[in-house]
Amino acid sequence: MNIYDTSGGFARTAMVFGCLVGLNGMAGATTVNDGPGGFIQSFTGTQTGDIDILSASLTRSGSNLLFSATMNGTIGNAADTYVLGINRGLSTRNFSAVGLGGVTFDSVLTVTGAGVQGGTDFVTNTPISDSFQISGATITATIPLSLLPLVSGGFTSADQFLWNFWTRGSLQGVAVAGNAGLADFAPDNSDAGITPVPAALPLFAGGGGILGFLSWRRARKPA
């Protein structure tokens, strides 16, 4: 079947271009989905929707990491904590004590339900923090990679970083201490890779090439 014909050349051209742009927008998009009610068995707090992870994603855009996570309820309990764990290649810590040894990290960034920021670089034992934004059931953040520098003996590129997102819950308004406070993980017992944000130019240029070819075909076609 011809891509272009005289009965619908412009419409077909627009369709091809739209498909190209749409595919480019979706390229590289990776989200970790976690079904509702995925609390770990050792959690002794109250199983509420605001600490029940539905999805999370982490992408790299230039010198920043872009984070987003959605809970199964509105965030707002000051006693609950949300933790983004990053493994820069040293994986100095894990959760083997609760059967989740596949979750590894050497630094964390945290925010409470009340928006209090925090975090720790466990390689240098220094505090780190960033500006998380909470809106309803969603947490987002733009994290400069300068907060998470490459470490000796670790990965050689930020694109190799691994991550996991987890929540810590509470009981009757009081944070549950220790591993008993670990509520939900995404992924459940593994780390996820960072997705680079794709450049728009290659596919856009390809779309422009196709449009140019279609215009040339139309100009050559007899009236």
Backbone bond lengths (Angstrom), bond angles and torsions (degrees), N, CA, C in turn:
res aa  C-N    CA-C-N  psi(-1)  N-CA   C-N-CA  omega(-1)  CA-C   N-CA-C  phi
1 M - - - 1.455 - - 1.521 109.47 -
2 N 1.339 116.54 136.47 1.446 120.61 179.33 1.528 110.83 -73.66
3 I 1.333 115.86 142.08 1.461 120.18 175.44 1.512 110.20 -69.60
4 Y 1.324 116.62 -33.74 1.465 121.08 -175.84 1.519 110.20 -122.69
5 D 1.320 117.04 136.74 1.457 120.21 167.24 1.534 108.44 -145.39
6 T 1.327 115.93 168.62 1.461 119.89 -172.52 1.514 112.56 -70.24
7 S 1.338 118.93 -18.00 1.460 120.23 -176.34 1.522 112.33 -82.02
8 G 1.323 117.84 -24.28 1.467 118.33 -176.90 1.503 111.82 -153.57
9 G 1.340 116.20 40.62 1.459 119.71 -175.62 1.512 113.40 -59.93
10 F 1.322 117.03 -47.57 1.458 119.78 -175.88 1.528 110.73 -67.16
11 A 1.324 116.46 -41.79 1.458 119.68 -179.51 1.518 111.05 -63.25
12 R 1.338 116.17 -41.89 1.454 119.49 179.77 1.522 111.08 -66.81
13 T 1.351 115.53 -39.46 1.460 119.32 177.46 1.513 110.36 -60.36
14 A 1.329 117.28 -46.13 1.457 120.97 179.77 1.518 110.90 -61.99
15 M 1.347 116.45 -37.99 1.448 120.18 -179.80 1.517 111.06 -64.55
16 V 1.331 117.11 -44.80 1.465 121.31 178.90 1.514 110.66 -61.45
17 F 1.344 116.87 -45.51 1.461 120.50 -179.05 1.517 110.57 -64.16
18 G 1.343 116.81 -42.40 1.460 120.36 179.58 1.510 111.88 -62.39
19 C 1.333 117.01 -39.73 1.459 120.45 178.08 1.510 111.24 -63.25
20 L 1.341 116.42 -41.58 1.453 120.29 179.44 1.513 111.50 -62.35
21 V 1.329 116.55 -46.16 1.456 120.18 179.73 1.516 110.72 -64.37
22 G 1.343 116.22 -41.69 1.450 119.84 179.88 1.509 112.33 -62.56
23 L 1.330 116.90 -44.21 1.454 120.50 178.67 1.512 111.10 -62.79
24 N 1.332 116.52 -39.84 1.446 119.42 179.75 1.522 110.98 -64.82
25 G 1.322 117.14 -38.01 1.449 120.07 179.66 1.513 112.09 -65.92
26 M 1.362 117.70 -30.15 1.451 120.77 -178.52 1.518 112.56 -88.69
27 A 1.306 117.91 -16.09 1.466 120.68 -173.09 1.519 110.56 -59.74
28 G 1.327 116.96 130.27 1.451 122.15 174.09 1.516 114.29 79.77
29 A 1.341 117.86 -0.43 1.458 119.45 -178.72 1.525 109.25 -73.46
30 T 1.340 118.25 120.29 1.449 122.82 -179.58 1.516 109.30 -129.88
31 T 1.325 116.58 125.77 1.458 121.97 177.79 1.524 108.94 -127.42
32 V 1.323 116.29 133.81 1.456 121.23 174.46 1.522 107.31 -87.16
33 N 1.323 116.85 115.25 1.457 121.82 179.25 1.526 110.27 -98.28
34 D 1.311 115.41 136.66 1.459 121.71 -177.61 1.529 107.44 -131.05
35 G 1.314 117.06 118.55 1.460 120.31 -175.76 1.514 112.45 -62.22
36 P 1.317 118.08 155.86 1.463 121.15 179.73 1.526 111.94 -62.95
37 G 1.318 115.64 146.67 1.458 120.67 178.11 1.509 114.82 76.61
38 G 1.332 117.77 25.04 1.462 120.58 -176.40 1.521 114.04 -88.25
39 F 1.320 118.52 41.66 1.464 121.23 -178.88 1.528 110.80 -71.76
40 I 1.340 116.43 144.09 1.458 119.53 178.95 1.528 109.25 -77.67
41 Q 1.324 116.57 153.36 1.465 121.92 -171.12 1.524 113.18 -66.00
42 S 1.331 117.27 -28.28 1.462 119.47 -176.39 1.530 113.68 -82.03
43 F 1.337 117.52 -2.77 1.467 121.06 -179.28 1.527 109.99 -72.54
44 T 1.341 116.73 127.12 1.466 121.35 -177.23 1.521 112.97 -108.77
45 G 1.337 117.49 4.91 1.455 120.44 178.93 1.523 111.80 -87.34
46 T 1.323 115.30 -170.85 1.464 121.31 179.41 1.521 109.97 -84.24
47 Q 1.328 116.02 128.54 1.467 121.19 -177.74 1.526 109.97 -82.43
48 T 1.311 115.76 91.62 1.461 121.68 -179.14 1.529 110.57 -109.70
49 G 1.325 116.72 158.58 1.452 121.46 -175.75 1.508 114.07 -64.40
50 D 1.335 117.82 -28.90 1.462 119.56 -175.82 1.515 113.55 -71.26
51 I 1.344 118.75 -12.01 1.468 121.19 175.12 1.531 110.74 -115.75
52 D 1.314 116.39 11.15 1.470 122.74 177.97 1.526 107.79 -97.06
53 I 1.332 117.26 107.55 1.467 121.98 -175.06 1.526 110.50 -75.68
54 L 1.336 115.32 130.66 1.457 120.54 173.90 1.528 111.69 -100.19
55 S 1.337 117.00 -38.87 1.466 119.99 179.81 1.516 109.70 -160.21
56 A 1.327 115.47 157.84 1.469 121.73 176.87 1.516 108.50 -155.34
57 S 1.328 116.63 149.62 1.461 120.84 177.74 1.520 109.84 -149.05
58 L 1.324 115.55 150.81 1.462 121.95 176.81 1.520 107.83 -140.78
59 T 1.326 116.42 120.79 1.456 121.63 178.91 1.518 109.28 -124.44
60 R 1.321 115.55 159.83 1.457 120.80 175.18 1.522 109.29 -107.80
61 S 1.316 115.63 130.76 1.457 121.86 175.31 1.522 107.61 -129.86
62 G 1.328 116.36 99.18 1.458 120.34 -178.23 1.515 111.47 63.77
63 S 1.325 117.07 -120.08 1.461 121.89 -177.22 1.524 112.13 -97.11
64 N 1.331 116.76 16.10 1.461 120.67 -179.59 1.522 111.58 -126.74
65 L 1.334 115.25 153.48 1.452 121.89 167.55 1.522 107.42 -105.07
66 L 1.334 116.46 134.96 1.455 122.10 -179.27 1.521 108.53 -109.58
67 F 1.330 115.95 117.68 1.457 121.07 -175.10 1.522 110.58 -114.15
68 S 1.338 115.58 143.81 1.457 120.78 175.23 1.519 108.86 -150.15
69 A 1.329 116.99 138.61 1.463 121.66 176.71 1.520 109.34 -145.83
70 T 1.319 115.64 145.57 1.455 121.28 179.48 1.519 109.84 -124.13
71 M 1.335 116.12 131.07 1.452 122.56 178.22 1.531 110.13 -96.09
72 N 1.322 115.13 174.39 1.458 121.92 -179.52 1.535 111.54 -94.02
73 G 1.316 116.14 19.32 1.459 121.08 179.65 1.515 109.70 -174.57
74 T 1.314 116.22 164.82 1.461 121.57 -177.57 1.519 111.51 -66.13
75 I 1.328 116.34 131.68 1.463 122.77 -179.07 1.527 109.30 -81.63
76 G 1.334 116.52 139.95 1.454 117.88 179.58 1.521 114.60 173.45
77 N 1.337 117.07 -4.95 1.461 120.41 178.98 1.522 109.09 -81.50
78 A 1.318 117.01 114.48 1.465 121.41 -176.02 1.523 112.76 -63.76
79 A 1.341 117.76 -20.22 1.461 120.77 -178.04 1.524 112.90 -83.93
80 D 1.333 117.32 -9.46 1.467 121.47 179.24 1.533 109.90 -93.14
81 T 1.333 115.70 150.53 1.463 121.13 -178.00 1.527 109.58 -131.56
82 Y 1.333 114.98 144.30 1.465 122.88 -179.75 1.520 107.69 -119.45
83 V 1.339 116.68 128.84 1.461 121.11 -169.62 1.529 110.88 -127.50
84 L 1.327 115.71 126.11 1.463 121.73 171.91 1.520 107.39 -103.43
85 G 1.330 116.54 113.50 1.458 121.21 179.28 1.517 110.46 -97.27
86 I 1.325 116.46 134.39 1.464 122.65 -179.83 1.524 109.25 -119.01
87 N 1.326 116.07 132.22 1.462 122.34 173.51 1.522 108.28 -109.05
88 R 1.341 116.70 109.77 1.461 121.68 -179.71 1.526 111.92 -91.62
89 G 1.317 115.97 13.30 1.466 120.19 175.63 1.506 114.16 114.76
90 L 1.320 118.45 -5.86 1.464 120.91 179.07 1.527 112.04 -101.09
91 S 1.323 117.19 -25.91 1.469 123.54 178.43 1.532 111.54 40.65
92 T 1.328 115.25 56.87 1.457 120.07 -176.10 1.527 113.19 -70.49
93 R 1.342 117.12 -16.85 1.456 119.90 -177.13 1.528 110.74 -137.04
94 N 1.341 115.20 154.08 1.465 121.03 175.15 1.523 108.59 -154.33
95 F 1.337 115.82 -177.87 1.460 120.38 -177.70 1.527 111.23 -117.10
96 S 1.330 115.95 44.85 1.462 120.62 178.13 1.527 111.33 -60.13
97 A 1.320 117.21 -29.18 1.463 121.56 -177.37 1.525 112.39 -62.27
98 V 1.336 117.13 -23.89 1.470 120.31 178.19 1.530 110.57 -115.30
99 G 1.341 116.09 21.21 1.452 120.78 176.52 1.512 114.92 78.04
100 L 1.349 117.36 18.49 1.460 121.45 -179.15 1.529 110.01 -121.28
101 G 1.332 115.80 54.79 1.452 120.67 -179.33 1.508 113.86 -66.75
102 G 1.330 117.68 -14.54 1.452 120.75 178.63 1.510 113.76 -76.87
103 V 1.333 116.98 -10.52 1.470 121.58 176.78 1.517 108.18 -91.53
104 T 1.335 116.91 109.49 1.465 121.37 -175.31 1.525 109.90 -122.82
105 F 1.330 116.51 148.83 1.458 119.93 -178.83 1.518 110.21 -164.30
106 D 1.322 115.79 156.45 1.461 121.38 173.75 1.530 111.67 -128.42
107 S 1.329 115.92 6.33 1.463 121.00 175.76 1.522 108.23 -161.38
108 V 1.323 116.37 154.10 1.457 120.60 179.41 1.523 110.15 -138.90
109 L 1.326 115.53 150.25 1.453 123.28 170.20 1.523 106.59 -122.57
110 T 1.334 117.27 134.14 1.456 120.05 -173.06 1.528 111.97 -130.47
111 V 1.327 114.40 156.98 1.462 121.50 172.00 1.523 107.62 -150.37
112 T 1.325 117.07 140.15 1.456 120.69 177.17 1.522 109.87 -89.27
113 G 1.335 115.87 170.57 1.452 119.67 177.56 1.511 112.56 -62.54
114 A 1.337 116.48 -19.96 1.463 121.24 177.72 1.522 112.24 -91.35
115 G 1.348 116.87 0.49 1.465 120.39 177.28 1.510 115.49 90.85
116 V 1.333 118.69 10.70 1.468 121.28 178.81 1.521 109.41 -76.29
117 Q 1.345 116.15 124.39 1.463 122.09 -174.99 1.537 111.46 -89.82
118 G 1.324 115.11 154.42 1.461 119.69 175.94 1.514 110.83 -170.98
119 G 1.318 116.67 -173.45 1.454 121.61 177.79 1.518 111.43 153.10
120 T 1.346 114.97 166.68 1.464 120.51 -177.42 1.516 110.26 -146.78
121 D 1.324 115.79 137.12 1.459 122.72 168.18 1.514 105.91 -93.79
122 F 1.332 117.75 106.89 1.457 121.12 -175.44 1.526 113.21 -76.47
123 V 1.318 118.01 -11.78 1.463 121.25 176.51 1.524 109.79 -75.06
124 T 1.336 115.57 -44.98 1.467 120.65 -179.27 1.525 112.40 -102.09
125 N 1.342 116.47 -3.87 1.464 121.93 -177.57 1.524 111.90 53.71
126 T 1.323 115.22 46.76 1.459 120.76 179.20 1.540 108.88 -124.16
127 P 1.324 117.46 149.91 1.471 120.04 179.50 1.522 111.20 -74.36
128 I 1.314 116.23 144.58 1.459 122.50 173.54 1.527 107.16 -137.69
129 S 1.309 117.59 153.38 1.464 120.73 177.13 1.518 109.30 -157.51
130 D 1.316 115.25 162.90 1.458 120.46 178.14 1.513 108.75 -148.68
131 S 1.311 116.14 171.66 1.462 121.23 -174.79 1.523 111.44 -91.43
132 F 1.324 117.37 91.39 1.450 121.86 171.78 1.529 108.84 -75.50
133 Q 1.314 114.94 148.29 1.458 120.85 175.24 1.522 108.10 -118.05
134 I 1.337 116.69 131.83 1.459 121.98 178.87 1.516 108.81 -113.78
135 S 1.325 115.93 127.72 1.453 121.00 178.55 1.524 108.39 -140.29
136 G 1.320 116.81 105.21 1.455 120.49 -177.68 1.516 111.24 64.18
137 A 1.332 116.64 -115.58 1.463 121.82 -179.25 1.524 112.75 -100.52
138 T 1.342 117.20 9.93 1.468 121.07 -173.20 1.525 112.04 -117.73
139 I 1.331 115.26 140.33 1.464 123.08 173.74 1.520 108.17 -117.39
140 T 1.320 117.54 132.01 1.464 121.31 176.06 1.527 109.01 -132.74
141 A 1.322 115.65 159.30 1.460 120.23 177.70 1.525 109.76 -161.64
142 T 1.319 115.94 144.55 1.458 122.95 167.54 1.515 106.71 -108.72
143 I 1.332 116.53 113.56 1.464 122.00 -170.96 1.522 109.49 -110.63
144 P 1.332 118.38 112.53 1.472 119.67 176.81 1.524 110.68 -63.61
145 L 1.319 116.50 134.40 1.465 119.71 178.76 1.520 112.24 -64.90
146 S 1.329 116.88 -15.18 1.464 119.69 176.16 1.528 111.44 -63.23
147 L 1.339 117.16 -22.53 1.463 120.68 176.13 1.525 111.84 -76.42
148 L 1.339 116.36 -18.22 1.461 121.69 -176.30 1.524 109.19 -128.92
149 P 1.325 117.82 67.44 1.468 120.25 -176.17 1.525 112.16 -67.90
150 L 1.327 115.67 157.29 1.463 120.58 174.02 1.519 108.93 -60.88
151 V 1.340 115.85 146.07 1.454 120.88 -177.38 1.520 110.08 -119.25
152 S 1.316 116.54 148.52 1.462 122.35 -179.90 1.526 109.93 -60.39
153 G 1.328 115.94 129.05 1.454 121.21 -179.22 1.511 113.73 85.33
154 G 1.337 116.93 -2.80 1.454 120.95 -179.55 1.511 111.99 -99.49
155 F 1.328 116.26 -157.18 1.454 120.95 178.99 1.525 110.47 -67.24
156 T 1.321 115.45 153.50 1.465 120.26 -177.44 1.524 112.61 -95.85
157 S 1.330 117.24 -3.00 1.457 120.97 178.88 1.518 109.25 -147.83
158 A 1.329 116.63 145.64 1.455 120.52 177.61 1.524 111.75 -63.57
159 D 1.339 117.13 -23.17 1.463 120.05 177.95 1.525 112.04 -65.85
160 Q 1.340 117.22 -16.01 1.458 121.28 179.41 1.528 112.38 -91.39
161 F 1.321 117.29 -8.48 1.462 120.29 -179.10 1.531 110.72 -55.98
162 L 1.324 115.13 148.60 1.456 122.42 174.66 1.527 108.99 -115.65
163 W 1.328 117.11 159.31 1.453 119.04 -177.61 1.518 111.67 -150.63
164 N 1.318 114.60 161.09 1.449 122.71 172.67 1.522 107.07 -150.50
165 F 1.318 116.17 149.72 1.459 121.31 179.97 1.527 108.76 -122.19
166 W 1.335 116.50 132.95 1.455 118.95 179.36 1.529 111.48 -142.54
167 T 1.337 114.68 164.38 1.455 120.80 179.96 1.520 110.21 -119.47
168 R 1.324 115.11 152.20 1.458 122.15 173.88 1.525 107.28 -120.92
169 G 1.338 116.57 130.73 1.444 120.61 -173.20 1.509 114.87 -105.85
170 S 1.321 114.81 -172.10 1.457 121.96 -174.47 1.527 110.51 -138.45
171 L 1.316 115.34 169.95 1.458 122.26 177.72 1.522 108.02 -136.63
172 Q 1.307 116.11 118.10 1.462 122.21 -178.70 1.529 111.96 53.74
173 G 1.342 114.40 42.32 1.454 120.17 175.36 1.510 115.96 81.46
174 V 1.327 117.84 4.39 1.468 121.77 -179.74 1.528 108.82 -118.25
175 A 1.327 117.60 130.47 1.459 121.70 -179.79 1.523 110.53 -60.64
176 V 1.332 116.84 134.54 1.463 121.96 176.58 1.527 108.42 -80.96
177 A 1.316 117.26 123.41 1.468 122.05 -175.41 1.525 111.42 -79.71
178 G 1.349 114.93 158.26 1.453 121.65 173.10 1.514 113.49 67.27
179 N 1.339 114.69 -162.28 1.464 119.73 -176.48 1.525 112.91 -67.28
180 A 1.331 117.97 -20.45 1.456 120.58 178.76 1.519 111.84 -66.80
181 G 1.349 116.62 -16.10 1.458 120.48 179.23 1.513 113.87 -88.63
182 L 1.339 117.47 -7.02 1.464 120.85 179.15 1.520 109.53 -70.97
183 A 1.332 116.59 120.69 1.458 119.74 -171.14 1.522 114.14 -103.09
184 D 1.331 118.02 -56.95 1.469 121.09 -172.73 1.521 109.18 -145.90
185 F 1.339 115.83 148.51 1.459 121.93 -178.70 1.522 110.62 -129.35
186 A 1.329 115.87 148.92 1.465 121.98 172.25 1.531 107.80 -143.65
187 P 1.346 118.66 114.05 1.461 127.25 -6.29 1.536 111.42 -64.58
188 D 1.339 116.71 169.86 1.461 120.51 -173.04 1.523 113.57 -69.98
189 N 1.311 118.63 -49.36 1.467 120.71 -178.04 1.522 110.47 -143.36
190 S 1.311 115.69 47.83 1.456 121.97 178.41 1.519 108.33 -162.63
191 D 1.316 116.32 173.69 1.459 121.64 175.17 1.522 109.59 -105.86
192 A 1.315 115.98 155.24 1.460 121.78 175.97 1.518 109.51 -108.74
193 G 1.328 116.58 155.35 1.459 120.83 177.25 1.514 111.10 -89.08
194 I 1.315 115.70 159.69 1.462 121.64 176.60 1.518 108.92 -84.58
195 T 1.328 116.22 134.62 1.449 121.96 -179.37 1.519 110.49 -97.75
196 P 1.340 119.29 117.80 1.469 119.74 174.87 1.522 110.56 -67.28
197 V 1.319 117.33 139.29 1.452 120.91 174.49 1.518 108.09 -72.08
198 P 1.349 119.59 123.38 1.460 120.84 -175.38 1.519 111.92 -70.97
199 A 1.336 115.09 148.06 1.464 119.94 174.72 1.518 109.10 -73.90
200 A 1.327 116.58 140.62 1.463 120.28 -177.36 1.523 112.14 -81.74
201 L 1.326 117.24 -20.44 1.457 119.86 -170.94 1.515 115.63 -61.73
202 P 1.355 120.07 -45.99 1.469 118.00 -174.87 1.510 113.68 -58.66
203 L 1.339 118.42 -49.07 1.447 119.19 -179.01 1.516 111.30 -71.68
204 F 1.333 116.74 -33.82 1.455 119.53 177.28 1.520 110.04 -62.15
205 A 1.347 115.52 -43.51 1.457 119.75 178.48 1.521 110.15 -63.48
206 G 1.356 115.88 -39.69 1.443 119.11 177.87 1.518 111.27 -62.55
207 G 1.337 116.68 -40.54 1.448 120.35 177.34 1.503 111.73 -63.58
208 G 1.355 116.12 -39.84 1.462 119.74 177.82 1.506 111.56 -63.32
209 G 1.333 116.03 -36.26 1.455 119.43 178.48 1.514 111.87 -64.81
210 I 1.329 116.11 -41.09 1.464 119.62 179.11 1.514 110.42 -66.28
211 L 1.345 116.26 -42.08 1.463 119.16 178.78 1.523 111.05 -61.90
212 G 1.330 115.97 -39.65 1.460 119.34 178.16 1.510 111.76 -63.25
213 F 1.333 115.81 -41.38 1.462 120.20 179.18 1.530 110.59 -63.83
214 L 1.343 116.77 -42.08 1.458 119.70 -179.81 1.516 111.03 -65.25
215 S 1.339 117.96 -38.63 1.452 121.17 178.04 1.523 110.88 -63.96
216 W 1.342 115.72 -39.77 1.475 120.29 178.90 1.518 110.34 -64.05
217 R 1.355 116.25 -41.37 1.478 120.01 178.73 1.519 110.52 -62.34
218 R 1.327 115.93 -40.89 1.455 119.72 -177.50 1.543 110.81 -67.33
219 A 1.354 116.52 -39.73 1.468 120.75 -179.24 1.529 110.90 -64.51
220 R 1.348 116.76 -33.64 1.464 120.50 -177.89 1.520 112.95 -81.97
221 K 1.359 116.74 -18.01 1.464 118.87 -175.31 1.523 109.98 -72.93
222 P 1.326 119.03 133.64 1.486 121.43 179.90 1.528 111.52 -62.04
223 A 1.301 115.44 146.05 1.463 120.35 178.15 1.528 109.36 -64.50
